[in-house]
Amino acid sequence: MINRYPLWKNLLVVVVVFLGVIYALPNIYPPDFAVQISNEDVALEVSIGDLSVATDALEAAGLPYFNAVLKDGSALIRFPDDDSQLKGRSVVQRALHDQVDSFIVALNAAPTTPQWLVNIGAAPMKYGLDLRGGVHFLMEVDTEKTISDRIEALEQDIKRTLRDKSDRIRYSGFESPAHGVLQVSFATEELRDRGRDKIESEYRQFLITEGRDDQYFVTLTMTQDAIEEIEDSAISQNLQTIRNRVNELGVAEPLVQRLGRNRIVVDLPGVQDTAAAKKILGKVATLEFRLEAQPDAPRSTTISYDYEGRTASVEKKIILRGDRVFDAQVGFDPDSGLPQVNIKLDSDGGELMHRATRRNIGRRMAVIFIETKTRDRYEMVDGQEVRVSVPYVVKRVISLATIRAALGVSFRITGLQAGEARELALLLRAGALAADMFIVEERTIGASLGKDNIRKGAISVAVGLGLVLLFMLVYYRAFGLAADLALSANLVLLIAVMSSLSATLTLPGIAGIVLTVGMAVDANVLIFSRIREELKNKMSPQAAINAGFERAFVTIVDANLTTLLVAVILYSIGTGPVKGFAVTLSIGIITSMFTAIVGTRAIVNLMYGGRNVKELMI
């Protein structure tokens, strides 16, 4: 019988819509305004005493708060409004810095989703910077300088290779005539040929050409693949370093992502202090290599650090610092297959390392990560209490490995797990930023503007949806009601999918939702117009319904696929706002094809299927 869905298909529609309602439900629970307290040292947790100090200060200041709790090593204090939240952060920050000045006190949005929804993985959509307010930076990485620095380091390395005692190839000079190019001169053709063979065997990242006739030089041109690898490595290191730094701000749902070949986007929702954000993004870090102290060494010549739950004593004498490391990559031991970190130093660093390790085989060498941070202090200036940022240095041992042979320019650190090896390689490469960066765009969006954007966005969706629902109901009558129900289900599914995918809703994303509302009924208009045509051609009502859905299907799929293709292209090459629009548009297209074709037909089938219908209300 035509226009009758089997039971399983009707159940499918019901189950999909039901799940959509469940996973869209968290969005009706707005987050509370909150202040989050955490420790700069992630290994240390906020105690109940620390939380009591904060709440006592709030009570003394007469600020309302509720539900102050400890969770996952941090404290969270909720406030009834944003004004109390802002004042509360200042009060808590001041109170805690009177006790211990290693706390991070940050604004946050505390979820209010019921626990039963959390247990099944349901969560509300995240709001983008334009809806929550905050700071946006567009940073450009100086990749040209990165390549130049790498060429300079490789020049020293090649010189060392040519001077190697085993074959000692004399060269006349080095110069860099162009970006990414090195030129090595020799006195004779025989030296040039030997030099070329030696360089070609060890430096695969160069294309090598020779001078003509009596010009005894070789030109080393870095391949495009090698250039892109260096750029990608530098930007990846910078991304990870910036993410680590942003975490210190305690920002909820920050966005740090690559844009194009050499740019990085940093969005910090809820942050209004651009100076504080810049301070964190530009902080300084480096490395030191030191030998572990002998058991009988005088205390005056050693320094103690905590390492993996015990005390590690190292010599005060520094072998070398991290500025001598120009590359560190994760690899695997060819014999054991275990992870290792392959390190390369510049020429001077190699000599220092060799000198320090050749007589200390069997001893252990510590790699110490040194970071310059800032903490806030409160001082009286001209009779007023002001907050002053004071720099301080944090040092920690990130590796303590045994020296198994005299080390030089290249050596390896073994005895690590895969995750430890990746982290160590990253820290060795990114003791400081791997490449210089500068800010090319900076925007601050106020919290009040974000609220206004949400309000206007909600109004635009409501008005657009209302007008479409009214038009369909008036113009297509009973069939319009079916389309309206399907359209409402489509909006619920769209929100549910975005929430489940942890997609970020932005102002352009709201525009995508509004567009989706209009496009979703487009398929129904095609179907209903086709049904009207078939009725005019004297086809029976049941046959007209079936023909309308069947014959419009190909047209609907073609139209939606082409739009989806454009949305995918927008997402792949667009910037943040364009991506936000593309995400909602793509999801909306997919959900609308289900609701407009399957959902609408299920409703129409329930209204007319299996009945002797003389006339359709369309």
C-alpha positions in Angstrom: 0.0 0.0 0.0 1.5 3.4 -1.0 2.0 6.2 1.5 2.5 3.8 4.4 5.9 3.5 6.2 6.8 0.2 7.8 6.9 0.2 11.5 10.7 0.3 11.7 10.9 3.5 9.7 8.3 5.3 11.8 10.2 4.1 14.9 13.4 5.4 13.4 11.9 8.9 13.0 10.6 8.8 16.5 13.9 7.6 18.0 16.0 10.2 16.1 13.7 13.1 17.1 13.7 11.8 20.7 17.4 11.7 20.9 17.6 15.1 19.3 15.4 16.5 22.0 17.5 14.9 24.8 20.9 16.1 23.4 19.5 19.6 22.7 18.1 19.8 26.2 21.3 21.0 27.9 21.1 24.3 26.0 18.0 25.4 28.0 20.2 25.4 31.1 22.3 28.6 31.0 25.7 28.5 32.7 26.3 30.3 36.0 28.7 33.2 36.3 31.7 31.7 38.2 35.3 32.3 39.4 37.7 29.4 39.1 40.7 29.1 41.4 43.6 26.8 40.4 47.3 26.5 41.2 50.0 27.5 38.8 51.7 24.2 39.6 49.2 21.6 38.1 50.6 19.0 40.5 49.2 21.0 43.5 45.6 21.1 44.3 43.5 23.9 45.9 42.7 22.9 49.5 39.5 23.4 51.5 41.5 26.0 53.5 42.2 28.0 50.4 38.5 27.9 49.4 37.6 29.1 52.9 39.9 32.1 52.6 38.2 33.0 49.3 34.7 32.6 50.6 35.5 34.5 53.9 36.8 37.4 51.8 33.6 37.4 49.7 31.4 37.5 52.8 33.5 40.3 54.3 33.0 42.3 51.1 29.3 41.6 51.1 29.3 39.9 47.7 26.6 37.3 47.0 27.8 33.8 45.9 26.6 30.2 46.1 27.8 26.6 45.6 31.5 27.1 46.3 33.0 23.6 45.7 36.3 21.8 45.1 36.5 19.7 41.9 39.5 18.1 40.0 42.0 20.0 42.1 40.4 23.4 41.5 37.8 25.5 43.3 34.7 27.0 41.7 32.6 29.7 43.2 29.3 30.7 41.5 27.7 34.2 41.4 24.2 35.4 40.6 25.3 37.9 37.9 28.3 39.1 36.0 28.8 42.2 38.1 29.2 40.1 41.2 31.5 37.8 39.3 33.9 40.6 38.2 34.0 42.1 41.7 34.3 38.6 43.2 37.4 37.8 41.1 39.2 40.9 42.4 38.3 40.2 46.0 39.3 36.5 45.8 42.6 37.4 44.0 43.5 39.9 46.6 42.7 37.5 49.5 44.6 34.5 48.1 47.7 36.5 47.2 47.9 37.6 50.9 48.2 33.9 51.7 50.0 32.2 48.8 50.8 34.0 45.5 50.8 31.0 43.2 47.1 30.9 42.4 45.3 31.6 39.1 42.0 33.3 39.7 40.0 33.4 36.4 36.5 34.1 35.2 34.6 31.0 34.1 31.2 29.8 33.0 30.0 27.0 35.3 27.7 24.5 33.7 24.2 23.9 35.2 23.3 20.8 33.1 21.5 18.2 35.2 23.7 15.2 36.2 21.6 12.7 34.3 22.2 14.5 31.1 26.0 14.7 31.9 26.0 11.0 32.5 24.8 10.3 28.9 27.3 12.7 27.4 24.9 15.6 26.7 26.4 19.1 27.0 25.4 22.5 25.8 26.9 24.2 22.8 30.0 26.3 23.3 29.8 30.0 22.6 32.3 31.7 20.5 34.2 34.9 21.3 31.6 37.1 19.6 28.9 35.7 21.9 30.8 35.5 25.2 33.1 38.4 24.9 36.9 38.2 25.3 40.2 38.8 23.4 41.1 37.8 19.9 44.7 37.8 18.6 45.9 37.0 15.1 49.6 36.2 15.3 52.0 35.8 12.4 55.0 33.5 12.7 58.2 34.8 11.2 59.0 31.7 9.2 61.6 33.4 7.0 63.7 34.1 10.1 63.2 30.5 11.2 64.6 29.3 7.9 67.5 31.7 8.1 68.3 30.6 11.7 68.2 26.9 10.6 70.5 27.6 7.6 72.9 29.4 10.0 72.9 26.4 12.4 73.3 24.0 9.5 76.3 26.0 8.2 78.1 25.4 11.5 77.1 21.8 11.4 78.4 21.3 7.8 81.7 23.0 8.8 82.1 20.5 11.6 81.3 17.6 9.3 83.9 18.8 6.7 86.6 19.2 9.5 86.0 15.7 10.8 89.3 14.0 11.5 88.5 10.9 9.5 88.6 12.7 6.1 89.2 16.5 6.9 88.0 18.3 3.8 89.3 21.8 3.6 86.9 24.5 2.4 87.6 28.1 1.4 84.5 29.8 2.6 80.7 29.8 3.2 78.2 32.4 2.1 74.4 32.6 1.8 73.6 34.3 -1.5 69.8 33.9 -1.1 67.1 32.8 1.3 67.4 29.0 2.0 70.7 28.8 0.0 74.3 28.0 1.1 77.4 28.2 -1.1 80.5 26.3 -0.1 83.8 27.2 -1.8 86.9 24.9 -2.2 90.4 25.4 -3.5 90.5 22.5 -5.9 88.1 20.4 -8.0 89.2 17.3 -6.0 88.2 19.0 -2.7 85.0 20.2 -4.1 84.0 16.7 -5.3 84.9 15.1 -1.9 83.0 17.9 -0.2 79.9 17.4 -2.3 79.9 13.7 -1.7 80.2 14.2 2.0 77.5 16.8 2.2 75.2 14.9 -0.1 75.4 11.8 2.0 74.5 13.5 5.3 72.3 16.4 4.4 69.3 15.2 2.4 67.4 18.4 2.9 69.5 20.2 0.2 69.6 20.1 -3.6 73.3 20.3 -4.6 74.7 21.9 -7.7 78.3 22.5 -8.7 80.0 25.6 -10.1 81.1 25.5 -13.7 84.6 25.3 -15.2 87.2 26.5 -12.7 84.6 27.7 -10.1 85.2 25.2 -7.3 82.1 25.6 -5.2 78.8 23.8 -4.5 75.4 25.5 -4.0 73.1 23.9 -1.4 69.5 24.9 -2.0 67.0 23.7 0.7 64.2 21.7 -0.9 60.6 22.9 -0.6 59.7 19.8 1.4 62.5 20.6 3.9 61.4 24.3 4.2 57.7 23.3 4.8 58.8 20.7 7.3 60.8 23.3 9.3 57.9 25.8 9.0 55.3 23.2 10.1 57.6 22.1 13.0 58.1 25.7 14.2 54.4 26.5 14.0 53.4 23.2 15.7 55.8 24.0 18.5 54.5 27.5 18.8 50.9 26.2 18.9 51.7 23.8 21.7 53.7 26.4 23.7 50.9 29.0 23.3 48.3 26.4 24.4 50.4 25.7 27.5 50.7 29.4 28.3 47.0 30.0 27.7 46.1 27.3 30.2 47.7 29.4 32.9 45.0 32.0 32.3 42.4 29.5 33.4 40.3 30.4 30.4 37.3 28.2 29.7 37.3 26.8 26.2 40.2 28.8 24.6 40.8 28.5 20.9 44.4 28.2 19.6 44.6 27.1 16.0 46.7 27.4 12.9 45.4 29.7 10.1 47.0 29.3 6.7 50.8 28.7 6.3 52.2 31.0 9.0 49.4 32.4 11.2 47.9 31.4 14.6 44.5 32.5 15.9 44.2 32.9 19.7 40.7 33.4 21.1 40.3 33.8 24.8 36.6 33.9 25.8 35.9 35.8 29.0 39.3 37.6 29.1 39.0 41.4 29.0 42.6 42.3 30.0 44.7 42.3 26.8 47.8 43.3 28.7 47.6 40.2 30.9 47.0 38.0 27.9 50.0 39.4 26.0 52.1 39.0 29.1 51.3 35.3 29.2 51.7 34.7 25.4 55.1 36.4 25.4 56.7 34.9 28.5 60.2 33.5 28.4 61.4 29.9 28.9 64.7 28.1 28.3 66.7 24.9 29.2 69.8 23.9 31.0 71.9 20.7 30.8 73.7 19.8 34.0 75.5 16.7 35.3 74.0 14.9 38.3 76.1 15.6 41.4 78.4 13.0 42.9 77.2 11.5 46.2 80.2 13.0 48.0 80.0 16.5 46.3 79.9 19.5 48.7 76.5 21.0 49.1 77.8 24.4 48.1 78.5 23.0 44.6 75.0 21.3 44.1 71.4 22.3 43.5 68.5 20.1 44.5 65.2 19.6 42.5 62.2 17.4 42.9 62.0 14.8 40.2 59.4 12.0 40.0 58.7 12.1 43.7 62.3 12.2 44.9 65.2 14.7 45.3 67.7 15.0 42.4 70.9 16.8 43.1 72.8 18.4 40.1 76.0 20.3 39.8 75.8 24.1 39.8 78.1 24.1 36.7 76.1 24.3 33.5 77.1 22.2 30.5 75.1 24.3 28.1 71.8 26.1 27.8 68.8 25.4 25.5 69.8 28.1 23.0 72.3 25.6 21.7 69.6 23.1 20.8 68.3 23.6 17.2 66.4 20.4 16.7 64.9 17.6 18.7 62.7 14.8 17.2 61.1 11.7 18.5 62.5 8.4 17.1 62.8 4.8 17.9 65.9 2.7 18.9 66.6 0.5 15.9 67.7 -2.4 18.2 65.0 -2.3 21.0 62.3 -0.4 19.1 61.8 1.8 22.2 61.1 5.5 21.9 64.0 7.9 22.1 64.6 11.6 21.6 67.2 12.6 18.9 68.8 15.9 19.7 70.9 18.2 17.6 73.1 21.0 18.9 74.8 23.8 17.0 78.6 23.4 16.5 79.6 25.3 19.7 77.1 23.4 21.7 78.4 20.1 20.4 81.9 20.9 21.5 80.7 21.9 25.0 78.7 18.7 25.2 81.5 16.5 24.1 84.0 18.1 26.5 81.6 17.6 29.4 80.6 14.0 28.7 83.7 12.2 27.4 85.0 11.9 31.0 81.6 11.3 32.6 80.4 8.2 30.9 78.1 6.3 33.3 76.9 9.4 35.1 73.5 10.9 34.6 72.7 14.2 32.9 69.7 16.3 33.9 67.7 18.5 31.5 66.2 21.4 33.4 63.2 23.4 32.1 63.4 27.0 33.3 60.4 29.3 32.9 60.0 33.0 33.8 56.5 33.6 35.1 54.9 36.6 36.9 52.9 36.8 40.0 50.7 39.6 41.3 51.5 41.6 44.4 49.6 44.5 45.9 51.5 47.6 46.8 50.6 51.1 48.0 51.3 53.7 45.3 50.4 57.3 46.0 48.1 56.2 48.8 46.3 53.7 46.7 46.6 49.9 46.6 47.5 48.7 43.1 48.3 45.3 41.6 51.9 44.9 40.4 53.2 42.0 38.4 56.5 40.7 39.6 58.6 38.2 37.5 59.9 35.0 39.1 61.7 31.9 37.8 60.4 28.3 38.0 62.8 25.4 37.4 62.0 21.7 37.1 63.9 18.6 35.9 62.2 17.1 32.9 64.8 14.3 32.2 67.5 12.5 34.1 69.3 10.1 31.7 72.5 8.0 31.9 75.4 9.0 29.6 76.4 5.9 27.7 79.0 7.4 25.4 80.7 10.7 24.8 78.2 13.1 23.2 78.6 15.6 20.5 76.4 17.6 18.1 74.0 14.7 17.8 73.0 12.5 20.6 69.9 10.7 22.0 68.0 10.3 25.2 66.5 6.8 25.8 64.6 5.1 28.6 61.4 7.0 28.0 57.8 6.1 27.3 56.3 7.2 24.1 54.3 10.1 25.7 57.4 11.2 27.7 59.5 11.2 24.6 57.1 13.4 22.7 56.8 15.8 25.6 60.6 15.9 26.1 61.2 16.5 22.3 58.6 19.3 22.4 60.1 21.0 25.5 63.6 20.7 24.1 62.5 22.4 20.9 60.2 24.8 22.6 62.1 26.0 25.6 61.1 29.3 24.1 58.9 29.9 21.1 60.4 28.0 18.2 59.9 31.1 15.9 59.4 34.7 16.5 55.8 35.9 16.3 54.1 39.3 16.2 50.5 40.3 16.5 48.9 41.5 13.3 45.3 41.8 14.6 43.9 42.4 18.0 40.2 42.7 19.1 38.5 43.0 22.4 34.8 42.1 22.6 33.0 43.2 25.7 30.9 40.7 27.7 27.9 43.0 27.4 28.3 43.1 23.6 28.4 39.3 23.6 25.1 39.2 25.5 23.5 41.6 23.1 24.7 39.4 20.2 23.1 36.3 21.8 19.8 38.2 22.3 19.7 39.6 18.8 20.7 36.2 17.3 18.0 34.4 19.2 15.4 37.0 18.0 16.5 36.6 14.4 16.2 32.8 14.6 12.8 33.1 16.3 11.4 35.7 13.8 12.7 33.8 10.8 11.3 30.5 12.1 8.0 32.1 13.0 7.5 33.7 9.6 8.4 30.5 7.8 6.0 28.4 9.9 3.2 30.9 9.3 3.8 31.0 5.6 3.8 27.2 5.2 0.7 26.8 7.4 -1.3 29.5 5.4 -0.1 28.5 2.0 0.0 24.7 2.2 -2.6 24.1 5.0 -2.4 20.5 6.4 0.7 19.8 4.4 2.2 23.1 5.7 1.5 21.8 9.3 3.5 18.7 8.5 6.3 20.8 7.1 6.2 23.0 10.2 6.6 20.0 12.5 9.5 18.7 10.4 11.1 22.1 10.5 10.9 22.3 14.2 12.4 18.9 14.5 15.2 20.0 12.2 16.1 22.9 14.4 16.2 20.6 17.4 18.4 18.1 15.6 20.7 20.8 14.4 21.2 22.0 18.0 21.6 18.5 19.2 24.3 17.6 16.6 26.3 20.8 17.3 26.1 20.1 21.0 27.2 16.5 20.6 30.1 17.5 18.4 31.2 20.2 20.8 30.9 22.7 18.0 31.3 26.4 18.9 28.3 28.6 18.1 29.3 32.0 16.7 27.4 35.0 15.4 28.0 33.9 11.8 26.9 30.4 13.0 23.6 31.9 14.0 23.3 33.4 10.5 23.9 29.8 9.2 21.0 28.6 11.4 18.7 31.3 10.0 19.7 30.3 6.5 19.1 26.7 7.3 15.6 27.4 8.5 14.8 28.9 5.0 16.5 26.2 3.1 14.9 23.4 5.1 11.4 24.1 3.9 12.7 24.6 0.3 12.6 20.8 -0.1 9.0 20.7 1.2 8.0 23.5 -1.3 9.4 21.4 -4.1 7.5 18.3 -3.0 4.2 20.1 -2.3 4.4 22.0 -5.6 4.9 18.7 -7.4 1.9 17.2 -5.6 -0.2 20.1 -6.7 0.9 19.6 -10.3 0.0 15.9 -10.2 -3.5 16.7 -8.8 -4.0 19.2 -11.7 -3.1 16.4 -14.1 -6.1 14.4 -12.6 -3.9 12.0 -10.6 -5.5 10.4 -7.5 -4.6 12.0 -4.2 -2.6 9.0 -2.9 -0.8 8.7 -6.2 -0.1 12.4 -6.3 1.5 12.3 -2.8 3.7 9.3 -3.7 4.7 11.0 -7.0 5.5 14.3 -5.3 7.9 12.7 -2.8 9.5 10.3 -5.3 10.0 12.6 -8.3 11.2 15.6 -6.2 13.8 13.5 -4.4 16.6 13.7 -7.0 16.2 17.4 -7.4 16.4 17.9 -3.6 19.5 15.8 -3.2 21.3 17.5 -6.1 20.5 21.0 -4.7 21.5 20.1 -1.1 24.7 18.3 -2.2 26.0 21.3 -4.2 25.3 23.6 -1.2 27.0 21.1 1.1 30.0 21.1 -1.2 30.3 24.9 -1.0 30.0 24.7 2.8 32.8 22.2 3.0 35.0 24.5 0.9 34.2 27.5 3.1 35.2 25.5 6.1 38.4 24.3 4.7 39.8 27.6 3.5 37.8 30.1 5.6 38.8 32.0 8.8 37.1 31.7 12.1 33.8 33.5 11.4 33.5 31.8 8.0 34.1 28.4 9.6 31.4 29.1 12.1 28.9 29.8 9.3 30.1 26.7 7.4 29.7 24.4 10.3 26.0 25.3 11.1 25.2 25.4 7.4 26.7 21.9 6.8 25.0 20.3 9.8 21.7 22.1 8.9 21.8 20.7 5.3 22.3 17.1 6.5 19.5 17.3 9.2 17.1 19.1 6.9 17.4 16.4 4.2 16.3 13.9 6.9 13.5 15.9 8.3 12.2 17.4 5.0 12.1 14.1 3.2 11.8 11.3 5.7 10.2 13.3 8.6 7.6 15.2 6.5 6.6 12.1 4.6 6.2 10.1 7.9 3.8 12.8 9.1 1.9 13.0 5.8 1.6 9.2 5.8 0.1 9.3 9.2 -2.4 11.9 8.0 -3.4 10.4 4.7 -1.8 7.0 4.3 -4.1 3.9 4.0 -7.2 6.1 3.7 -9.7 6.6 0.9 -9.0 10.3 0.4 -11.0 12.3 -2.1 -9.3 15.7 -1.6 -6.0 16.9 -0.2 -5.7 20.0 2.0 -2.8 21.5 0.1 
